[in-house]
Amino acid sequence: MPLITLTVRAPKDEAFKSSILDAVHAALVASGVPATDRFQRVLELPAEDFLYDPSYPDVAGARDDDFALIEILWSVGRSVKVKKALLADLMQRLAAAGRNPENVMVCFKETTWENWAFAGGRLIHAP
């Protein structure tokens, strides 16, 4: 179960946020995540609360106010090959949606299965 956090500078309209979130979900589904497994949140912060370097470490061009930070929290076990394929697919989808892939940073965070309680406090993947 991936949990997606999209962080952007305010203000952003619904179309901007949806174009990114839809691309993330489609790339995850293409990588094997069930289509119904969609859990996403958006943090829309004022400029003084969302700071980032315009070029670190190798941005082609420069980041601007449409910079998007995508955090993907998911269970451990996916290979670097799977992550690279997901990233390639995601960047293609973002570009098709009119978003600049150079203005997007993705951070994978991994946790073990027993750390997910999907509903009612039940740890369905724990002994």
N, C-alpha and C positions, 0 to 999 in steps of 0.2 A: 504494500500500500504506500505509494508515494504521497507525501504531503508537500505541496508546492507553495512557496512563498515568493511572491513577486514584489520587489521594492522599487518604487519609482518616486521621482520628484513631483510634487503637486504643482499645479493641478493637471490631471490627465483625464480625458473623457473615457466613457465606457468603451467606445470603439478601439481606442489605443490599448486599454487593458485587456479587452477580450481578444484582440488579435494575437497578443502574446500568450495569454492563457490557453487559447484554443490550439495554437501551434505546439505548445508544451504538451498538452494532453494528447494530441494526435501523434506526436513523436513517441510518447510513452506507450501508447496503445500499439503503435507499429513495432515497438521493442518487446511486446509481450504482456504489457499491463492490461488487465481487463478494462473494457470500455466504461463499465459502471464504477470503476475505482477512481473517481475524480474528487479530490479534496484539495482545494486551492484557497489561498488567502492573499490579499493585497495590502501592502503597507504603502500608503501614499504620504510622503513626508515633505515638509517644507525644506527649502534648499539648505538652511542652516542645520538641519538634522539629518541630511543625507549627503555626505561629502565623499568625493572620489577624485582620483587623479585623472586628468584628461587623456593620458597616453600610456600609463603603466600597464604591462611591461613592453608590449609590442603592438599597440593599436595602430592600424592603418588609418591615418587621419587623426581625429580627436573625438573623444566622448563629448556629448552635449547634454542639454537638459532632458533629452529623451532616453538617456541611459537607463537600462533596466538590469537589475540584479535578480537572477532566478536561482533560488535555492531548492534543491531536490533532496528531500529527506526520504530515504527508502531503506529497505532491508539490505543487509550485507550479502555479498555473493556474486554481484555482477562483475564481469571481467572488464578490463580496460578496453578490450575490443568492443564489447557491448556499449560502453560509455561513449567511445569514439563514434560508433555508428549512430547512436542516439543524437549526439551533438551535430553530426553532419546532417542528419535528417531535420533536426530542429532549426539549424541555421538556414537550410533551404526553405523550410516552411515560413520562417520569419521574413526572409527576403521576398518571398511570394506575397506575403501580407503587407509589404511596403515598409518593413522595419529593417534597419541597418544592422546586420549581424555584428559589425565591429562595435556597435553601441550596446552590446549585450554581454554580460558576464554570467557564467553558470557555475554554481558551487554544488558539488555532490556531498551529501552527508549520509553516513551509513549507521544503522543501528541493527541490533539483533532482533529476531522475530519475537522473542518473549517480551520486548519492550512496547508492543502494540496492544492496547485494549480498545477494540473497535466500538464496543457498545456495552453498556451495563457493567463496566469494570471487569469484563471477562477476558482473561489472557488465554485466548483460544490456541495459541501456538506454544504454550508453556506446559511442562509436565505437571 
